């Protein structure tokens, strides 16, 4: 609800800027033309994720994981790492934060393990694993447009090396933090019956078909909308009561739309000139670190989306743009508001009765975020030099 109110206020502010001529109407129309595919993708992929969860797909994955790990907490955690990484890469960071968090917490409690390492895994990988593909993060979709629509393959050529680093370093940090919990063993639970096998199977088939479609080169909103429509039809036949207006992520859509419009208006009044002083570099390792650092600071000061939008105009080279993405995607691990995914993650934990004080979270982030951003940026520079 808070993000809905803030988003609405930003929409009003942007609308007033247009009304009073501060933000030219033609620029606003150009912005809308650019962002509607992004927002449509977010809407569709959220519907897919919500219905897949309602069908029991994520619960089935969690149940399989507890059996596959064979009583080893380390193996169970590594499977969580794998699922969180794949979920973030293909279904976006918000999907991991919203849907995977309650599953891994419930899974850990079911086998009587401390849920903290598993909860930290979802939030850190929701942010840090969102660098690899355009579909992984809103910022990536915008950057892929700025790169001229290079598609998944072209984007991956830039993001591959830093994305690997961005996943590995937080995983190492969590392994150290949770080493005592992860050294334990648990009793393997008995398999539970799937409440509605037809729905689970349908959701699994749709998601399995969707994953390669998202990296096929087709505009990502097309397969996402098709997948959402197929699942809606399946649920209309098998479980109509699960279809309701709350499936549509209205707060996220309004919040993102408001940020887009407000940042467009801010740029119109001259923010670009100010930001060019902060981040107007070349492509040397030091220059790329400067851009990534600006993204990290901006994301933790306000939020990763407006930080990206504010800094995008001064990132003119593909390497600069990828460095900016490292800062705004991997960096939001310090302040609670740095990414919407982090806020959604914490609200889910509160509902589950898991207490992760913001002070402790910020202390961990103060170590993990800067180190990961620096090493990932250096990996980007090294890959570009080879």
Phi, psi and omega per residue, in radians:
X1 nan -0.670 -3.138
X2 -1.098 -0.741 3.131
X3 -1.155 -0.556 3.099
X4 -1.149 -0.750 3.140
X5 -1.155 -0.794 3.131
X6 -1.094 -0.758 3.126
X7 -1.077 -0.737 3.115
X8 -1.106 -0.706 3.118
X9 -1.110 -0.692 3.116
X10 -1.173 -0.653 3.076
X11 -1.095 -0.744 3.105
X12 -1.094 -0.776 3.140
X13 -1.074 -0.756 3.102
X14 -1.142 -0.691 3.104
X15 -1.092 -0.704 3.101
X16 -1.143 -0.642 3.103
X17 -1.094 -0.659 3.086
X18 -1.207 -0.775 -3.093
X19 -1.045 -0.684 -3.096
X20 -1.626 0.165 3.041
X21 1.381 0.122 3.118
X22 -1.241 -0.677 3.134
X23 -1.987 1.907 -3.083
X24 -0.970 2.385 -3.087
X25 -1.060 -0.636 -3.128
X26 -1.169 -0.556 3.079
X27 -1.208 -0.676 3.110
X28 -1.129 -0.691 3.109
X29 -1.128 -0.719 3.100
X30 -1.084 -0.666 3.116
X31 -1.135 -0.780 3.126
X32 -1.049 -0.736 3.134
X33 -1.078 -0.526 -3.132
X34 -1.411 -0.643 -2.959
X35 -1.690 -0.266 -3.093
X36 -1.077 -0.634 3.079
X37 -1.125 -0.586 3.131
X38 -1.141 -0.846 -3.111
X39 -1.182 -0.618 3.101
X40 -1.151 -0.674 3.079
X41 -1.089 -0.796 3.133
X42 -1.018 -0.789 3.132
X43 -1.046 -0.881 -3.056
X44 -1.167 -0.764 -3.085
X45 -1.210 -0.509 3.071
X46 -1.202 -0.714 3.080
X47 -1.077 -0.758 3.097
X48 -1.025 -0.832 -3.092
X49 -1.138 -0.743 -3.130
X50 -1.130 -0.761 -3.129
X51 -1.253 -0.588 3.065
X52 -1.113 -0.695 3.090
X53 -1.159 -0.728 3.122
X54 -1.100 -0.554 3.125
X55 -1.343 -0.151 3.120
X56 1.553 0.225 -3.095
X57 -1.133 -0.810 -3.113
X58 -1.194 -0.629 3.086
X59 -1.127 -0.670 3.121
X60 -1.133 -0.692 3.098
X61 -1.111 -0.747 3.132
X62 -1.114 -0.763 3.135
X63 -1.107 -0.722 3.094
X64 -1.082 -0.682 -3.107
X65 -1.103 -0.748 -3.122
X66 -1.110 -0.584 3.097
X67 -1.353 -0.727 -3.094
X68 -1.137 -0.518 -3.125
X69 -1.305 -0.257 3.029
X70 0.953 0.755 3.043
X71 1.484 0.002 3.141
X72 -1.672 2.076 3.111
X73 -1.123 -0.617 3.102
X74 -1.059 -0.823 -3.121
X75 -1.154 -0.672 3.116
X76 -1.098 -0.715 3.123
X77 -1.175 -0.710 3.118
X78 -1.122 -0.620 3.047
X79 -1.153 -0.652 3.062
X80 -1.088 -0.734 3.081
X81 -1.013 -0.790 -3.111
X82 -1.129 -0.793 -3.125
X83 -1.157 -0.745 3.137
X84 -1.107 -0.684 3.137
X85 -1.153 -0.833 3.140
X86 -1.131 -0.752 3.121
X87 -1.026 -0.789 -3.126
X88 -1.163 -0.788 -3.083
X89 -1.087 -0.770 -3.012
X90 -1.742 -0.475 -3.063
X91 -2.024 0.068 3.051
X92 1.542 2.765 -3.073
X93 -1.163 -0.616 -3.133
X94 -1.158 -0.607 3.085
X95 -1.056 -0.802 3.128
X96 -1.089 -0.793 -3.099
X97 -1.132 -0.733 -3.023
X98 -1.416 -0.813 -2.969
X99 -1.701 -0.611 -3.087
X100 -1.405 -0.531 -3.114
X101 -0.985 -0.935 3.133
X102 -1.109 -0.510 -3.138
X103 -1.191 -0.822 -3.087
X104 -1.248 -0.565 3.084
X105 -1.155 -0.821 3.108
X106 -1.081 -0.700 3.122
X107 -1.072 -0.794 -3.136
X108 -1.128 -0.749 3.133
X109 -1.146 -0.623 -3.107
X110 -1.065 -0.552 3.131
X111 -1.871 0.272 3.020
X112 1.059 0.833 3.044
X113 -1.992 2.655 3.054
X114 -1.081 2.152 -3.077
X115 -1.324 -0.157 -3.026
X116 -1.002 -0.884 -3.132
X117 -1.046 -0.592 -3.137
X118 -1.270 -0.681 3.105
X119 -1.161 -0.746 3.095
X120 -1.099 -0.591 3.130
X121 -1.083 -0.761 -3.101
X122 -1.156 -0.741 -3.075
X123 -1.286 -0.694 -3.123
X124 -1.217 -0.711 3.137
X125 -1.360 -0.454 3.021
X126 -1.022 -0.695 3.110
X127 -1.448 -0.925 -2.951
X128 -1.340 -0.473 3.117
X129 -1.491 0.058 -3.073
X130 -1.576 0.428 -3.065
X131 -1.797 -0.306 -2.874
X132 -1.320 -0.835 -3.028
X133 -2.127 2.781 3.100
X134 -0.994 -0.639 -3.061
X135 -1.297 -0.191 -3.032
X136 -1.248 -0.428 -3.036
X137 -2.713 2.550 3.060
X138 -0.946 -0.731 -3.121
X139 -1.076 -0.648 3.130
X140 -1.146 -0.701 3.119
X141 -1.075 -0.711 3.099
X142 -1.183 -0.715 3.139
X143 -1.149 -0.666 3.131
X144 -1.097 -0.618 3.041
X145 -1.119 -0.778 -3.121
X146 -1.135 -0.510 3.110
X147 -1.358 0.023 3.095
X148 1.588 0.434 3.137
X149 1.165 0.857 -3.069
X150 -1.228 -0.246 -3.122
X151 1.379 3.123 -3.078
X152 -1.114 -0.697 -3.094
X153 -1.152 -0.798 3.127
X154 -1.140 -0.676 3.116
X155 -1.162 -0.732 -3.129
X156 -1.102 -0.579 3.122
X157 -1.067 -0.578 3.101
X158 -1.473 -0.708 -2.948
X159 -1.552 -0.262 -2.980
X160 -0.929 -0.998 -3.077
X161 -1.106 -0.888 3.120
X162 -1.140 -0.521 -3.136
X163 -1.163 -0.677 3.106
X164 -1.093 -0.791 3.107
X165 -1.085 -0.722 -3.076
X166 -1.149 -0.402 3.057
X167 -1.529 -0.753 -3.013
X168 -1.161 -0.770 -3.054
X169 -1.155 -0.791 3.053
X170 -1.090 -0.616 3.109
X171 -1.094 -0.733 3.091
X172 -1.099 -0.737 -3.139
X173 -1.082 -0.765 -3.139
X174 -1.170 -0.651 3.113
X175 -1.059 -0.672 3.111
X176 -1.234 -0.793 -3.111
X177 -1.095 -0.730 -3.044
X178 -1.806 0.401 -3.001
X179 -1.048 -0.599 -3.127
X180 -1.207 -0.799 3.107
X181 -1.087 -0.738 -3.038
X182 -1.321 -0.200 3.086
X183 -1.450 -0.140 -3.059
X184 -1.389 2.956 3.004
X185 -2.157 2.772 -3.114
X186 -2.397 2.865 3.096
X187 -1.454 2.206 -3.116
X188 -1.176 2.145 -3.121
X189 -1.263 2.736 3.071
X190 -1.249 2.582 3.098
X191 -1.061 2.401 3.110
X192 -1.747 2.608 3.131
X193 -1.232 2.448 3.081
X194 -1.370 2.153 -3.069
X195 -0.999 -0.759 -3.095
X196 -2.430 1.570 -3.012
X197 -1.092 -0.621 -3.109
X198 -1.136 -0.715 3.116
X199 -1.163 -0.755 3.139
X200 -1.076 -0.770 3.135
X201 -1.125 -0.758 3.141
X202 -1.079 -0.775 -3.140
X203 -1.112 -0.710 3.133
X204 -1.094 -0.763 3.141
X205 -1.127 -0.716 3.141
X206 -1.132 -0.797 -3.120
X207 -1.156 -0.723 3.121
X208 -1.114 -0.607 3.080
X209 -1.296 -0.558 -3.092
X210 -1.232 -0.683 -3.028
X211 -0.974 -0.923 3.109
X212 -1.186 -0.505 3.137
X213 -1.133 -0.566 -3.119
X214 -1.211 -0.357 3.137
X215 -1.987 0.314 -3.074
X216 -1.459 -0.208 -3.080
X217 1.781 -0.251 3.040
X218 -1.248 2.491 3.068
X219 -0.855 2.233 -2.921
X220 -1.101 -0.423 -3.134
X221 -1.189 -0.404 -3.105
X222 -1.202 -1.024 3.119
X223 -1.116 -0.561 3.113
X224 -1.111 -0.753 3.125
X225 -1.158 -0.697 3.116
X226 -1.101 -0.787 3.130
X227 -1.081 -0.745 3.125
X228 -1.092 -0.758 -3.140
X229 -1.107 -0.739 3.125
X230 -1.072 -0.795 -3.139
X231 -1.161 -0.653 3.090
X232 -1.073 -0.749 3.110
X233 -1.110 -0.770 3.124
X234 -1.042 -0.793 3.135
X235 -1.201 -0.578 3.094
X236 -1.081 -0.544 3.130
X237 -1.461 -0.756 -2.994
X238 -1.720 -0.571 -3.099
X239 -2.647 1.281 -3.057
X240 -1.051 -0.509 -3.077
X241 -1.158 -0.306 3.138
X242 -1.410 -0.172 -3.138
X243 -1.588 2.003 -3.133
X244 -2.639 2.942 -3.050
X245 -1.132 -0.391 -3.104
X246 -1.226 -0.216 3.059
X247 -1.123 -0.519 3.126
X248 -1.408 2.196 -3.076
X249 -1.368 1.193 -3.077
X250 -0.980 -0.792 3.133
X251 -1.021 -0.744 -3.131
X252 -1.141 -0.760 -3.116
X253 -1.119 -0.808 -3.132
X254 -1.163 -0.731 3.135
X255 -1.079 -0.840 -3.137
X256 -1.143 -0.756 3.114
X257 -1.070 -0.722 3.099
X258 -1.122 -0.698 3.104
X259 -1.126 -0.765 3.112
X260 -0.984 -0.877 -3.068
X261 -1.177 -0.747 -3.117
X262 -1.140 -0.712 3.141
X263 -1.235 -0.561 3.036
X264 -1.100 -0.720 3.112
X265 -1.180 -0.678 3.133
X266 -1.125 -0.708 3.101
X267 -1.094 -0.620 -3.112
X268 -1.139 -0.467 -3.126
X269 -1.629 0.129 2.962
X270 1.965 0.317 3.136
X271 -1.179 -0.474 -3.091
X272 -1.053 -0.713 -3.121
X273 -1.100 -0.681 3.126
X274 -1.180 -0.787 -3.082
X275 -1.208 -0.497 3.130
X276 -1.127 -0.447 3.071
X277 -1.252 -0.621 -3.114
X278 -1.315 -0.732 -3.043
X279 -2.419 1.410 3.072
X280 -2.252 1.067 -2.964
X281 -1.745 -3.106 2.957
X282 -1.641 -2.477 -3.091
X283 -2.194 0.357 3.028
X284 -1.251 2.816 3.108
X285 -0.918 -0.717 3.137
X286 -1.131 -0.699 3.131
X287 -1.153 -0.737 3.129
X288 -1.155 -0.639 3.075
X289 -1.124 -0.592 3.111
X290 -1.133 -0.742 3.108
X291 -1.158 -0.822 -3.140
X292 -1.072 -0.698 3.113
X293 -1.119 -0.695 3.090
X294 -1.094 -0.691 3.094
X295 -1.130 -0.744 3.121
X296 -1.072 -0.836 -3.124
X297 -1.122 -0.775 -3.128
X298 -1.099 -0.748 -3.138
X299 -1.095 -0.748 -3.117
X300 -1.366 -0.351 3.097
X301 -1.390 -0.718 -3.096
X302 -2.143 -1.179 -3.125
X303 3.117 2.665 -3.041
X304 -1.173 -0.576 -3.108
X305 -1.196 -0.922 3.076
X306 -1.118 -0.542 3.096
X307 -1.105 -0.746 3.106
X308 -1.120 -0.825 -3.101
X309 -1.066 -0.655 -3.134
X310 -1.213 -0.643 -3.039
X311 -1.633 -0.277 -3.092
X312 -0.966 -0.750 -3.080
X313 -1.056 -0.431 -3.101
X314 -1.704 0.029 3.062
X315 -1.710 1.520 -2.979
X316 -1.561 -0.374 -3.124
X317 -1.783 2.539 3.114
X318 -0.923 -0.659 3.117
X319 -1.188 -0.646 3.071
X320 -1.108 -0.720 -3.125
X321 -1.134 -0.712 3.123
X322 -1.203 -0.632 3.065
X323 -1.091 -0.696 3.087
X324 -1.088 -0.732 3.113
X325 -1.108 -0.652 3.074
X326 -1.030 -0.780 -3.126
X327 -1.125 -0.782 -3.028
X328 -1.526 -0.338 3.120
X329 -1.628 -0.785 -3.077
X330 -1.540 -0.490 -3.056
X331 -1.274 -0.447 -3.041
X332 -1.299 1.067 3.133
X333 -2.110 0.196 -3.029
X334 -1.887 -1.033 -3.114
X335 -1.625 2.643 -3.096
X336 -1.077 -0.559 -3.038
X337 -1.627 0.094 -3.032
X338 -1.096 -0.533 3.032
X339 -2.530 2.606 3.111
X340 -1.074 -0.611 3.138
X341 -1.028 -0.673 -3.141
X342 -1.153 -0.739 3.107
X343 -1.120 -0.739 3.122
X344 -1.123 -0.693 3.111
X345 -1.049 -0.829 -3.089
X346 -1.166 -0.657 3.124
X347 -1.147 -0.644 3.080
X348 -1.140 -0.698 3.121
X349 -1.106 -0.714 3.127
X350 -1.075 -0.711 3.109
X351 -1.113 -0.530 -3.131
X352 -1.531 -0.056 3.132
X353 1.353 0.406 3.105
X354 -1.754 2.147 -3.075
X355 -1.748 1.944 3.004
X356 -2.099 1.654 -3.087
X357 -0.993 2.451 -3.131
X358 -1.049 -0.582 3.127
X359 -1.049 -0.785 3.135
X360 -1.168 -0.733 3.125
X361 -1.038 -0.762 -3.099
X362 -1.186 -0.633 3.099
X363 -1.109 -0.735 3.093
X364 -1.117 -0.768 -3.124
X365 -1.128 -0.592 3.136
X366 -1.093 -0.438 3.088
X367 -1.588 -0.869 -2.998
X368 -1.221 -0.786 -3.019
X369 -1.097 -0.949 -3.118
X370 -1.083 -0.718 -3.131
X371 -1.100 -0.798 -3.117
X372 -1.141 -0.720 3.129
X373 -1.104 -0.783 -3.124
X374 -1.103 -0.881 -3.081
X375 -1.156 -0.692 3.114
X376 -1.121 -0.672 3.124
X377 -1.182 -0.701 3.075
X378 -1.138 -0.609 3.071
X379 -1.129 -0.671 3.071
X380 -1.068 -0.818 -3.136
X381 -1.116 -0.712 -3.127
X382 -1.158 -0.758 3.126
X383 -1.096 -0.637 3.138
X384 -1.224 -0.502 -3.095
X385 -1.422 -0.378 -3.082
X386 -1.329 nan nan
